[in-house]
């Protein structure tokens, strides 16, 4: 099943969640860079990132599962060109890569309101 393309407007925060499915999140470090994409293709490793998401762990609250929030603030979003982007999440523990998530594709649109 193909993951959806997340739609955002330039100048608004870009926030994507990744649910904790199993395991203990303690001591994980997550890195999530944003790179330009063409269609649903992941760019080569040598393509420079245009931004890095701030990552915050959110524990279980009521019925909401534990998850990580990846956020680019509104000022960063405003500085990006409209177009297609991609990110994934690298999970590391004690300096070693444990997992890399599937890519998440983002379409950044110009806003009508500016």
N, C-alpha and C positions, 0 to 999 in steps of 0.2 A: 504494500500500500504506500502510495506516495504522500509524503508529508506536505502540509499546506505551505504556501508562501505567505509569510506574515506581511501585512500591509501597514505602513506607517507614513505619516506626513513629515516633511522636513520641519524642524523646529519643535517637534514634540518628543518627549522621552521615548526611547525604544526599550521595552521591557519584555523579556522572554523568560519563562520558567522552565526548569528541568526538575522533574519529580524524583525524589529518592525512592527507588523501588525496593531495595534491600540493603542490608549492611549498616555499618557504623560510619557516620560522616566525619567523625573526629579525625583530626590531623590531615584531612584532604586539603590540597591547594588546587583551585580551579583557575584555568586560564582560558579566556574566550576572546579571540581577536575577530575583527570584522574586516573582510576583504571584498573588493569589487568582484562581481561574478557576471558571466554571460550566460543567460538562460539558467538552467539548473545544473551547470557544470562547476565543480570545485576548481579554483585556479591552482596553478602550480605553487609549490612551497616557496619559490623565490619571489612571488608577487607580494609586495609589502602590504601590511595591514594599514587600514586608514583610521582605525580606532581600536581600543581595548575596552571591553565591558568591565564594569565594576561588578563583583560577584558577592552575593550575600546569602548565607544559609538561613532558612526560615524553618524552625522546628514545627512539629505537629501542633495545630491550634484547632480544637474542636474537631470538626469533620474534615478540615483541610489537611492533606498529607504534608509531610516534610518535603521541602523542595529548596532549590537554589534559584535566586532571582539574578538574572544578568541584566544590567542596566547601562544604557548610554544616556547621559542627561540631555536636556533640550538644547543646550548650547552646542554640544558636539553634533547632535542631529542637524541643527541649523547650518553647520559648516560643511555638511556632506552634500555632494551633488545628487540630484534625483537619479535613480537607477536601481540596478539589482546588486544585492550584496549576499554574502554567505558567512556563516559562523559555525563553529563547532566548539565543544568544550573538552579540554584536556584535563583529566583528573590525575593528579600526582599525589604520592604519599612518600615521605622521606626522600624526595628528589627523584623518585622513579615514576615513570608513566604507568598508571594502572589501567586506564581506559581512555578512549577518545570517542565522544558521542557521534551519532550520525549528524550530517550537516543540517543546518536550519537556514532556509533561504528567506531573504527579506527584500521586499519591494519598497523603496523609499520614493514617495510621490511629492510633488510640489503641492502645497496647500492652497486652497481657494482663498482662504482668509489672510494668508501671508504671514 
